[in-house]
Amino acid sequence: MGYVSVEQGDHLFWLGRYVERVCLTLHYLEELYDVLLDSDSSAYKQFCDRLNIPNVYADEMDFITHYQWDKNNPDSLYSNLSRAYDNGLVLRNIISTPALSYIQMSLDLMEEGGKTGAYALLNQQVVDYLLAFWGILDEKVGTKHKRSLIKAGRYLERLDMQLRLGADWEELEITLGKLIRRLEGSGININKDKLEALTYLIESQKGDDISRLQALSLIGELVEP
């Protein structure tokens, strides 16, 4: 069946956002943990500031533990992946049970990490599962429209995080191109003026913090009800 309800479309979009948020954050954390343990134990504070999440952590080890695995922390990676699972669960018939199982296995690994503290190895396994999730979607999700809804969420989240965490402007331009292509196939209501302004900011590559803040503001206003 090709029909997608408004509710299903919203679930598909946010499924893409939450999975990408966790996957990309784990990528950034690999480098951050090296900094925390080797040179600057307070570097997590800047990370929290950039992602606009509250710094509720006593020190770097508290951050490493609770930012990743704390079920009671709404900003933790576990909580974000749980939201991905909740969205995926109601979409089981669209994304397939095998795709959903990769998210469940990732959650299981995070629970194991919370008990053992073996974050380095387990984080890579979680990333591998989530990359497998993206791979199986292309096989199991039957229509371009549905795939575009998920991947529009994916690339919007990626662009948002890349802006916050300092990706170079050439990389931002690549992600923007992917986002635009998926938005065109998704049927999502987009503020075209905001998209045009966002495109100009990124393609002009001014490279300053003000431009990044402006771009983040535009991303927040891009999708219309």
C-alpha positions as CSV (number, residue, x, y, z in Angstrom):
1,M,0.0,0.0,0.0
2,G,1.4,3.4,-1.0
3,Y,-0.9,5.6,1.1
4,V,0.7,7.3,4.1
5,S,-1.4,9.1,6.7
6,V,-0.4,12.3,8.3
7,E,0.3,10.5,11.5
8,Q,2.4,7.8,9.7
9,G,4.4,10.5,7.9
10,D,5.2,12.2,11.2
11,H,6.4,8.9,12.7
12,L,8.5,8.2,9.6
13,F,10.1,11.7,9.8
14,W,10.9,11.5,13.5
15,L,12.1,7.9,13.2
16,G,14.7,9.2,10.8
17,R,15.7,12.1,13.1
18,Y,16.1,10.1,16.2
19,V,18.1,7.3,14.6
20,E,20.5,9.8,12.9
21,R,20.8,11.8,16.2
22,V,22.1,8.7,18.0
23,C,24.3,7.4,15.2
24,L,25.9,10.8,14.5
25,T,26.3,11.6,18.2
26,L,28.2,8.4,18.8
27,H,30.5,9.3,15.9
28,Y,31.3,12.6,17.6
29,L,31.6,11.1,21.1
30,E,34.5,8.8,19.9
31,E,36.7,11.9,19.5
32,L,35.2,13.7,22.5
33,Y,36.0,10.8,24.9
34,D,39.6,10.9,23.9
35,V,39.8,14.6,24.7
36,L,37.9,14.1,28.1
37,L,40.2,11.3,29.2
38,D,43.5,12.6,27.8
39,S,43.6,16.4,27.8
40,D,40.5,18.3,28.8
41,S,38.1,16.8,31.3
42,S,35.7,19.7,31.0
43,A,35.2,19.4,27.2
44,Y,31.8,17.8,27.7
45,K,30.5,21.2,28.9
46,Q,31.0,22.8,25.5
47,F,29.4,19.7,23.9
48,C,26.3,20.2,25.9
49,D,26.2,23.9,25.1
50,R,26.5,23.3,21.4
51,L,23.7,20.7,21.4
52,N,21.6,23.0,23.6
53,I,21.1,20.3,26.3
54,P,21.4,21.0,30.0
55,N,24.7,20.2,31.7
56,V,23.4,18.0,34.6
57,Y,26.7,16.1,34.9
58,A,29.0,16.2,37.9
59,D,32.2,15.5,35.9
60,E,33.4,13.8,32.7
61,M,32.8,10.2,34.0
62,D,29.3,11.1,35.0
63,F,28.7,12.5,31.5
64,I,30.1,9.4,29.8
65,T,27.8,7.2,31.8
66,H,24.6,9.1,32.1
67,Y,24.5,10.9,28.8
68,Q,24.7,7.6,27.0
69,W,22.7,5.1,29.1
70,D,20.5,6.8,31.6
71,K,16.9,5.9,31.0
72,N,15.7,8.7,33.2
73,N,17.7,11.4,31.3
74,P,15.5,12.7,28.5
75,D,18.5,13.9,26.6
76,S,20.5,10.6,26.8
77,L,21.2,8.6,23.8
78,Y,19.2,5.7,25.3
79,S,16.2,8.0,25.6
80,N,16.6,9.2,22.0
81,L,16.9,5.7,20.7
82,S,13.9,4.7,22.7
83,R,11.9,7.4,20.9
84,A,13.1,6.0,17.6
85,Y,11.9,2.6,18.7
86,D,8.5,3.9,19.7
87,N,8.1,5.6,16.3
88,G,9.3,2.5,14.5
89,L,7.0,0.2,16.5
90,V,3.9,1.8,15.0
91,L,5.5,1.6,11.6
92,R,6.4,-2.1,11.8
93,N,4.3,-2.9,8.7
94,I,6.1,-0.2,6.7
95,I,9.7,-0.5,7.8
96,S,9.7,-4.3,8.5
97,T,10.3,-6.3,11.6
98,P,14.0,-6.9,10.7
99,A,14.6,-3.1,10.5
100,L,13.0,-2.6,13.9
101,S,15.1,-5.4,15.4
102,Y,18.3,-3.4,14.7
103,I,17.0,-0.6,16.9
104,Q,16.0,-3.1,19.6
105,M,19.4,-4.7,19.5
106,S,21.0,-1.3,19.8
107,L,18.9,-0.6,22.9
108,D,19.9,-4.0,24.3
109,L,23.6,-3.1,23.8
110,M,23.1,0.3,25.5
111,E,21.6,-1.5,28.5
112,E,24.6,-3.8,28.6
113,G,26.9,-0.8,28.4
114,G,25.2,0.8,31.4
115,K,25.9,-2.2,33.4
116,T,29.4,-3.0,32.3
117,G,30.8,0.4,31.4
118,A,32.4,-1.1,28.2
119,Y,31.3,1.9,26.1
120,A,34.0,2.0,23.5
121,L,33.4,-1.5,22.0
122,L,29.6,-1.4,22.5
123,N,29.3,2.1,20.9
124,Q,30.8,0.8,17.7
125,Q,28.5,-2.2,17.7
126,V,25.5,0.2,18.1
127,V,26.7,2.2,15.2
128,D,27.0,-0.9,13.1
129,Y,23.5,-1.9,13.9
130,L,22.1,1.5,13.1
131,L,24.0,1.6,9.8
132,A,22.5,-1.8,9.1
133,F,19.1,-0.3,9.9
134,W,19.6,2.3,7.2
135,G,20.7,-0.3,4.8
136,I,17.7,-2.6,5.2
137,L,15.3,0.3,4.8
138,D,16.2,0.7,1.1
139,E,15.3,-3.0,0.7
140,K,12.2,-3.2,2.9
141,V,10.4,0.2,2.5
142,G,8.5,-0.2,-0.7
143,T,7.9,3.3,-2.0
144,K,10.2,6.3,-2.7
145,H,7.7,8.5,-0.8
146,K,8.1,6.6,2.4
147,R,11.9,6.4,2.1
148,S,12.0,10.1,1.5
149,L,10.0,10.8,4.6
150,I,12.4,8.9,6.8
151,K,15.5,10.2,5.1
152,A,14.2,13.8,5.1
153,G,14.2,13.5,8.9
154,R,17.7,11.9,8.8
155,Y,19.3,14.6,6.8
156,L,17.6,17.5,8.6
157,E,18.9,16.1,11.8
158,R,22.4,15.6,10.3
159,L,22.4,19.2,9.1
160,D,21.3,20.5,12.4
161,M,24.0,18.6,14.3
162,Q,26.7,19.4,11.8
163,L,26.0,23.1,12.2
164,R,26.1,22.8,16.0
165,L,29.3,20.7,16.1
166,G,31.4,22.7,13.6
167,A,31.4,20.7,10.4
168,D,33.0,22.6,7.5
169,W,30.8,24.4,5.0
170,E,31.6,22.1,2.2
171,E,30.3,19.2,4.2
172,L,27.2,21.2,5.1
173,E,26.5,21.8,1.4
174,I,26.6,18.1,0.7
175,T,24.1,17.3,3.4
176,L,21.9,20.2,2.3
177,G,21.8,18.7,-1.2
178,K,20.7,15.3,0.2
179,L,18.1,17.0,2.4
180,I,16.6,19.0,-0.5
181,R,16.3,15.9,-2.7
182,R,14.5,14.0,0.1
183,L,12.2,16.9,0.9
184,E,11.1,17.1,-2.7
185,G,10.1,13.4,-2.6
186,S,8.5,13.5,0.8
187,G,5.5,15.8,0.4
188,I,6.4,17.5,3.7
189,N,5.1,21.1,3.9
190,I,8.2,23.3,3.6
191,N,8.6,27.1,4.0
192,K,10.2,27.8,0.7
193,D,11.5,31.2,1.7
194,K,13.3,29.7,4.7
195,L,14.8,26.9,2.5
196,E,16.0,29.5,0.0
197,A,17.6,31.6,2.8
198,L,19.2,28.4,4.3
199,T,20.5,27.4,0.9
200,Y,22.0,30.8,0.4
201,L,23.7,30.9,3.8
202,I,25.3,27.5,3.3
203,E,26.3,27.8,-0.3
204,S,27.8,31.3,0.3
205,Q,30.0,29.6,2.9
206,K,30.7,32.7,5.0
207,G,32.0,30.4,7.7
208,D,31.3,32.5,10.8
209,D,29.4,31.7,14.0
210,I,26.6,34.2,13.2
211,S,25.9,32.4,9.9
212,R,25.7,29.1,11.8
213,L,23.2,30.5,14.3
214,Q,21.1,32.0,11.5
215,A,21.1,28.6,9.7
216,L,20.0,26.8,12.8
217,S,17.2,29.2,13.3
218,L,16.1,28.6,9.7
219,I,16.2,24.8,10.1
220,G,13.9,25.2,13.1
221,E,11.3,27.0,10.9
222,L,11.7,24.9,7.8
223,V,9.0,22.4,8.3
224,E,5.5,23.8,8.5
225,P,2.4,22.2,10.2
